[in-house]
Each structure stands twice: as C-alpha cells, then as structure tokens.
Amino acid sequence: MRTSGPRTSQASTARRAALASLVGTTIEWFDFFIYGTAAALVFGDLFFPATNEHSSRLASFATLGVAFLSRPVGAAVFGHFGDRLGRRATLVTTLALMGAATGLIGCLPTYGTIGIWAPVLLILLRLLQGAAVGGEWGGAVLMSVEHAPTSRVRLYGAAPQMGSPLGLVLSTAVMSAVASLPDDSLMRWGWRIPFLAGFVLVVVGLVIRLGVEEPAGFTRLKEEGRTSALPLRDVCTRAWRQLLTGIGLQASVNVVFYVISVFFLSYATNALGLKRTTALLMVSFAATVDLLALPLFAHLSDRIGPGRVFTAGTVFTIAAAYPFFWLVNSGNTVVVTLTVTVMMVCAHATTYAVISSMTAGLFDSTIRYSGTSLSNALGGLAFSAPTPLIAEAVVGPDGTRWWPLGTMAVIAAAISLVTIQALARLTRHESGTEAAGSTPESLTTPAGEGAL
C-alpha cells in the first residue's frame, strides 16, 4: 500500500503531461494548418493577385514555406530557454506567441485595401507562427516522454503527434464550414473566422498547460547545476551526428503529409475539378483515421520496437508513391478518398507515431530540448517547406505532370529508410556517454532497435 500512492501520482502526472501536450500541440497545429488551407484556397486572390490563378497560387504557397525559415530560429531560441530554464515556461510562451500571430492574421487588411503592405504583414506574422512551432514541438514531446512510464514511452510520445492530425481535422472542418459560404462572403469576411479563433483557443491551451509539473529529471539537473550554458553550441559540437539523424528521419513523413494536407487541396480543386468542400472533407476524413491509427502504431512499437514500425512505413511509401498519384487522378470521389486515407495511415501514421520519441532519445537531457527542436525544425525546412511549392510548380496549371511528385516521395522515403538503418548503429555507438541519471530509463533503449 505504501508504494501505490507514489505510483498512482506518477501515473496521473504522466497522463496530465500527455494531455497537456496533446491539447497544446493541437492548438498550435490548428493555427499553423489554417494558414495552409487558406493558402491553398483563398490567399492567392486576397493577398497575391496576379494575371493568372497559377501564379497567385505559387506566390501563396511560397509564403507557406516562409514559416519554415523561422522554425529553426524558434527552435534555437526556445530550445535554449527550454534547456536552461525549463520545459513548461517555454511551452507557455510558444503557445501564446502562436495564438497572437494567428489572431492578428485574421485582422489583416487585404491587398485590395493596403496594397503591397498586405502580403508583407502576412509574411511577418507567418514568420512568427513558424518561430512558435519551432519551439513548441520539441518541448511538447519532452513533456510527454520525460514523464512517461518506461514501458510506454512510445505511446506517450505519440500524444503530441496526435495534435497534428487533430489540428488538421479541426482546421479543415472549420475551413469547410466557411468555404460553404457564397464566394463574396468568403472572400470579404468568412476566411477571417478560423484565424480569429486563435485568440480564444490559446487561452484554453494556457490554462491546461500551466497545470503540468516540470519533469523530475530536468528539475534534478537544475538543482545540481548541470544544465548546459549554451545548448545550441553543444548540439552542434558533440551531438551533430544525432542532429543529422533526426533531420533525416523527417524526410518521408514530412513530404507525404504536406502533399496530402496542403497541396492536395489545390490539386483536387484545380486539376481534378472537385469542390472546395469536397476536397476539405476528404482530407478531414483521412486525418481522422490517421489520428486513430497513431496510438495504435505507437502501442505496437512499444512491443516490437519503433524501428520496425518506422521502416514498414517508409517501405510502404516507396511502393505506393506512384500508384497513389495514379489513383488520385482517377477523379472518382470514393477512390480518391480511400487512396488519400490509406496513404495517410500506412505512410504517415506509421512513421509519425514513433518519430517523436525516437528523436528525443537521440539527445541527453542537458541538450534534449534544443536537439529535438532543431531536428524537427531543420527537417521541416528541408522537406516540408518546399513540397507544396515544388508540387504546384511541376504539375503545371493543368495538373497533368504528376509523376515527379511520385519521384519526390520515393526519394524522401529512401532518405528516411537509410537513416533508420543507420540509427541503431549510432545509438549503440553513443550509448553510455551521458552522465548517469540525466536520461530517463525509457529513453535509453536505442530508438532504432528492430530496424535492421
């Protein structure tokens, strides 16, 4: 009976931390993805008027990628404070910054009102969104995995990952509702509603996040004076191999996700001739199934090893890349919906469910916030940011040249496959190098175990 109290308290704390991570990242990604759906559907006309719709969409997707330029900056800045001062305070700051930037986008005048200043202000606010996401993901992952029970670290590590498809579901649902408005109403005021919601959602997230304790392992580091003075320097000098590994893991999952969640909305409406609401509902349905699949794959990885689950996802991506685009081009609503859903589950959920805990496990506690955040941010810059823009450019105005998209997905999956094969060797080589007690036992198992 004496041990049941502390164990119950630890389990309760772990669940609260996972819930706070899920809610916080859901709000962050809702704000982030709302921009993506708006960029695909309305921002081209509102902020980047051009002689033809294709040019407007290219300009709009270019601003989507701007956020990825500031994500490494946010990862470095907030990673520094997360490793120096604490995970919770840093996460509160990133959430507040994201909510403010998103809400202000909803207040912006358009190009027709203030001319060139409209896209300039839009880009500045998008940069702030990127900085907030750059500092958010790594901290949210750590709050989950550093509180997690040893035997369930992959499952708890999937909690912040579920925020991504949940945020996508919510953003597409809200945008579907406003997209059903008459075109005149949508363009005048309807598009603003999802962005203004950022002011409200951030309050909810802050209340939940403030109720979570700092991870015990990091608290001990601070009390013993063992935090890193310059985490960014230490990541670049003594953990650069881990950083490159973390970036490489991102390739497949990022390309697949942004092809489906962002570019597909433009492709479906302009090349396939589907209605905006139909395309949004397709993505929303696929993201919902993806959301349900994430904890299942995470639970499976706790049993058989995350490397096996991750490898299966990258192999599937290579095999399915060309058939995916061929089936999507059928234009049949049922076929397209099923194709997008299967790709999201088998290519995205398999890899995304475990990449958080795998990346966190690469770094010791003194630099884990910085290393995890930078891996994600630089991976996003390398693989997420250019995907919608390249896709829009290569398919052309009529959407007939889809085969380069398949090639892009295959190359990205191959990069991740090579990385996961090297990961087990890297973690075995680096094991035993950090100070005793600085890493939770749950993170000491090689993340790539089972990959070979």
Salt bridges, closest charged atoms under 4 A:
GLU53 OE1 - ARG57 NH1 3.81
ASP83 OD1 - ARG87 NH1 3.20
GLU136 OE1 - ARG209 NH1 2.85
GLU146 OE2 - ARG87 NH2 2.88
GLU146 OE2 - ARG368 NH1 2.87
ASP183 OD1 - ARG276 NH1 3.28
ASP184 OD2 - ARG188 NE 2.91
GLU224 OE1 - ARG226 NE 2.73
ASP234 OD1 - ARG233 NE 3.27
ASP290 OD2 - HIS348 ND1 2.98
ASP364 OD2 - ARG238 NH1 2.81
GLU392 OE2 - HIS54 ND1 3.03
GLU392 OE2 - ARG57 NE 3.20
